[in-house]
Amino acid sequence: MAVTREAVQAALQAFIDPNTGKDYVSTRALKNLQVEGGQVSFDVELGYPAETQLEAIRAAVTNAVRAVPEVAGVIANITTKIVAHAVQRNLKPMPGVKNVIAVASGKGGVGKSTTAVNLALALSAEGAAVGLLDADIYGPSVPQMLGLTGRRPESGDGRTMEPMRAFGLQAMSIGFLVDVDSPVVWRGPKVTQALSQLIGQTRWQDLDYLVVDMPPGTGDTQLTLAQQVPVTGALIVTTPQDIALIDARKGFRMFEKVGIPILGLVENMSTHICSQCGHEEHIFGEGGARRMADDYGVEMFGSLPLELEIRELTDAGKPTVVGAPFSRAADVYRAIARRVGARIAVLAKDMSGKFPSIVVRNG
């Protein structure tokens, strides 16, 4: 009995993508299915970066199809295609940037910047073109974290700036433009203007994702950013501590009010790991972010420990993903990056460039 397309499709529909939780048939990731006698070939086009998992996914889907009776050979090609997705109403995606990810927290001191930097590096490690914007005007930390302290961006035309480069990332921060020891003593309107210039005057080049390290809190600057920057989705960073969760919920509601989807939550400092004996202890509480995720019906992407090495590597300008790529924490950051990319992949796509502008004139 000959192999049928229907039998192969049924086998692929039963296979669930480990990062999206969905099958490749219903999500239209299956392309170019060919069945000739006992030979089967097809492509799977992932909508998220997963370079470190492509071979494992290829082997898994190949085995799933080989289990179909009468299949003699399978050729499976796994590729990635990242597209632009919809942003807030009345806004369009930024030039040179397909998707903007806002990394936010309701308060400072919860590891938001560390998460943003490692998320950007992890997305890059999975094969995406990634930029990192440090939107914290009062306390820019990206130059230190990427080992770029003292560097200045170049400008070829006197109006726009070339992003700085580190570890394959494109990066921009007010910290590249002001003296590291001089405090930024600006009122709200000037802060907003500076952020607008950083965003609009940086020549981002063909980015799949721009990760924005948002300033802590939910004040006027954060609200202006959420309203004026075309954001695909937001990632909320918190700790298990009740006080941090109270402020994280405020950040959650701010994004809801301006129509920005919440991609999910990341819990930092979930446990403390003793550098001497390896003992783990929940010094900031346990399960707080999980309960918050359940309350709001969003995904908990991962938990990071309060670990000495994470702090040391970040301070040294070599964050965990590049400084200790085989560590448990790096594995968690990469898993978070894949889940963030997979979550964005199922959002509505940007269609603003698909239709011509229609102008109706009198007469």
N, C-alpha and C positions, 0 to 999 in steps of 0.2 A: 504494500500500500504506500502510495507516494506521500511525501510530506506536503502539508498545505500551509498557506500563509496564515490561515486562521489558527492552526495548531501552534505555530511559532509565536503569533501575537498573544495567544493565551498564555504561553510560557513566560513571555516578557511582561505581560500584565500582572502576573503573579509575583514578579520580582520587584521588591520595594527598594527604592534608592535609600541608602543609609543616611543621607543628609537631608533629604526633603521629606522622607516618609511617604512618598507617592510613587506610583509606577510610571514607566516611561511611555506607555501607550496613551493613557488618559491625559498626560501632560504634554503630549505631542513632541516629546524628546526623541522618539523613534523616527528615524529617517531612512529612506532608500532601502527598504526591505526587499530583498531579492531571494526567491526560492526556485532553484533549478535542480530537479531530481532530489538528491539527498544533500545538496550543497546550499547553505544559507549564508547570506551576508547582509549586514545592516550597519547603520551608523546610529549612535546615541549622542545627541547634542545637549550637553549640560548647560544650564543657565547660570552657573556659579563656578568660581575657580576651585579646582580640586586636583592640582597637578600631582600631589603626593599620593593620591588615591586612584588615579586613572587606571593603572595596571591592575589593581585589585578589583575595581569595578568591571574592567574588561574581562578578567578571568571569571568573575561571578556570573555575568550575563552569558558568557560563552558556555559555562557549565549548565546554566538553566536551559539553554536551547539545545544543547547536546543530549539532554535528558528526554527530548521529544523523540518518540519512536521513529525509526528510519532516517534520522538525521545522521549524515556521514561526516560532514565537515562544517565548521563555523568560522566566519571571518567577521569580527566585531571591531569597529572603529569608534573610540570614545573621544569626543572633542568637547571644547568649551566655547560658548559664544555668550558674551555678556553684553546686554543691551541697556539702553536708557529706560528708566521707569518714570511714571507720573510723579509730579511734585504738587505742592499746594496750589489751590485754585488761583488763577490769574498770574502765575509765575511759570517761567520756562526753564529747562535745564541750562546750566552755565556752559558757555563755550568751552570746548575741550574737556568737558567733564560729563560722564554718563550718569553717575549716581553720587549723591552726597549723603554721607552717614554722619549724623550728629551724635557725638558721644557726650552724655550729660550726666550731671548729678545734682541733687538739690542742695548739696553743701560741699565744702572743700574737705580735703583730707581723707577721702575714701579711695584714692588710687585711680581716679578718673584719667589723668594724663598718662599714667603708666599703662592703663588698659588701652587708651587710644593709640599710643605709639606701638605697642605690641600687636594690636589688631591690624594696624596698617602694615606692619612688617609681615604678619602672618598671611594677610591677603596677598601681599606681594610674593611670598614664598609659595603660595598656591597657584601662582601664574598670572595674577592680575596686575595691571598698571595702576599704581596707587599714589595718591598725594596725601599730604598731612598738613592741615592748617591749624596753627596754634591761635585760637581765638581768645585766649586769656590775656588781655592787655596788661592787667596789673601784675600778673605773676606768670610770665611766659617761661615755660620749662622745656619746650621742644629743642631749642639749640643745645642745651646741656645733655638732654637724653640722647640726641643723635650725634653727639661729639662734634658739633658745629659752632661752639662758642667762639666769638671773635670774628666769625666770617660775615661777609656782607654780600647781598645779592647784586647781580649786575643788571644794568639797564642800557639797552642799545639805543633807545629812542628818547630817553629822558621822561617818559610817561608811564611805561610799564616795567615790571621787574621779572627777571628770570627766577624760577624757583630754585632753592638750594637743593643739592643732591646728597643723599647718604643712604647706603645699603639698598640701592635701587629705588628709593622713594624720592618724590618731589616734595619739598617742604617749604613752608613760609611761616614766619612769626615776627611779631613786633620786636622780639628779642634780637633779630638780625639787624634792626634799624636803630636801636637805642643802646646806650652804654649799659653794660650788665650791672653796674653798681649804682646806676641812677634810678630812683623810683619814678614811676609814671604817675604824676599828680594831675590827672585830667578829670573834668566833670563828664557826666553822661553823654552829652551831645558830641563832645570831641572824641570820646571812646568809640561811639557809634560810627563817626566819620572815619576814624582810623581803620576800623574793622571793614567798612565798606570799601576802602581803598585796598586793603590787603586782599580782599576777595576779588574785587573787580579789576585790579591792576596787575595781578599775577598772571603770567602767561602759562597757565596749566596746559600741558601737552598730552592730549589723547588719553585721559585717565578713565579707567573703568570705575574707580571709586575715589572720592575725596573724603577722607576722614577728618571731621572737624572736632577738635578738642574744645568743647564749649567752656566758657567761664562758669565757675560754680554759682549756684543760686538760681533764682527765678525772677530777677528784677528786670528793669527796663532794657538793659543791654541784651540779656538773654531773650526777652520777648521780641525785641527788634530783629535780632538774628533769625529767630524762628519765623518771623513774618516776611523778611526780605530775602533770605537765602533760600533758593529752591532745594528743599531737603527731601530725599527719597524716604528716609526713615530714621528713627532715633533709637539709640541704645542707652539704657539707663544703667548706671553703675552705682552700687551701694555696698554697704557692709551689713552684716546680720544685726547690728545694733539698732534698737528701737528708735533712737534719736535720728540716726541716719535714714532709716526707713520712712520716718515722718516727712523729711525733706524730699526724699526720692519720690514719694507720692505726689508732692507738689509739682515736681518736674514732670511727672507723668501727665498730670492734668493740664499743665501749660501746653504741652505738645498736642494733647487732644483738642484743646480750644482752637488751635490754629490749623487743625486738619493734617497733622503729620503723623503717620502711622508709627506706633511703637513696635520696633522689631523684637525686643525682648530685654531681659535683664542679665547682668553679670554681677556676681557677688564676690567682692574682694575681702581678704582677711577672714575667710570663712573659718579657718583654723590657724593656730600658731604651731609651727614646727620648730622644735628645739634643735639648734644647730649642733648640739653636743650629743644628744641621745636619740633624736628623731621622734620624740614623743609629740603627739598632736593633741591640742586642747582648744576648745571653743571659747576663747577668752572674750569675744564680742557677742556671744549668743549663738544660737543654732537655728537654722531653718527660716530665718526672717525673710530673705529674698524669695525663697520658695513659696512662702505663704502669700507674699505680695503678688508674685506671678500668678498664683491660683486665683487670688481675689480679682485681678484684672483680666484674666484669661489670656495671658501672654506666655511666651516660652522663657524658661530659665536656661540660658545658653551654657553656663558653666560657673564653677567656683574656683577661686584662686586662693592659695594659702598666704598667710603672713609669713614670708620666708626671707631670711637674710640675703640670700643670693639675688633675689629679684631686685631688692633695693640697691645692692652693691653694683650690679651690672648696669642698672639704669643710671645711677650717679656717674658711672665710668664712661657713659656714652655708648654702651653696647647692650641694649635691652635684651631681655631673655631670649627672644626668638632668634636673634643672631649671635648673642653672647654665649648662650647655652642651648643650642638647637636640639640636643638630644635629652634635655631634662624633662621631668614630668610637667613642669609649668609651661614649657614651650609646647608640649603636646596639647595641653588644655587651650592655650591661645590659638593654636592652629585649628582645633576642633570648633572653637567659638567662631573663628573667621569663616569656616566652611558653612556653619549654621547661619551666620549673618548673610552670607552670599546666597545661600539657598532660600532664606526667608525673603530676601529682596527679589529673587528670581520669580516668585509666584505673585508678586504685586502687579498691578496694572501697568502696562507698558506706556511709555510716552508716545503719543500720537501727534504731537504738535507739528512735527515736520512732514506729516503724511498728507496734509491737505493744503491746497492753495488758499491764499488770502483772497477773499471776495469783497470787492469794494463796490457799493451801489451809489451811483451818482445821479443827481436829478438832471432831467433833460436828456 
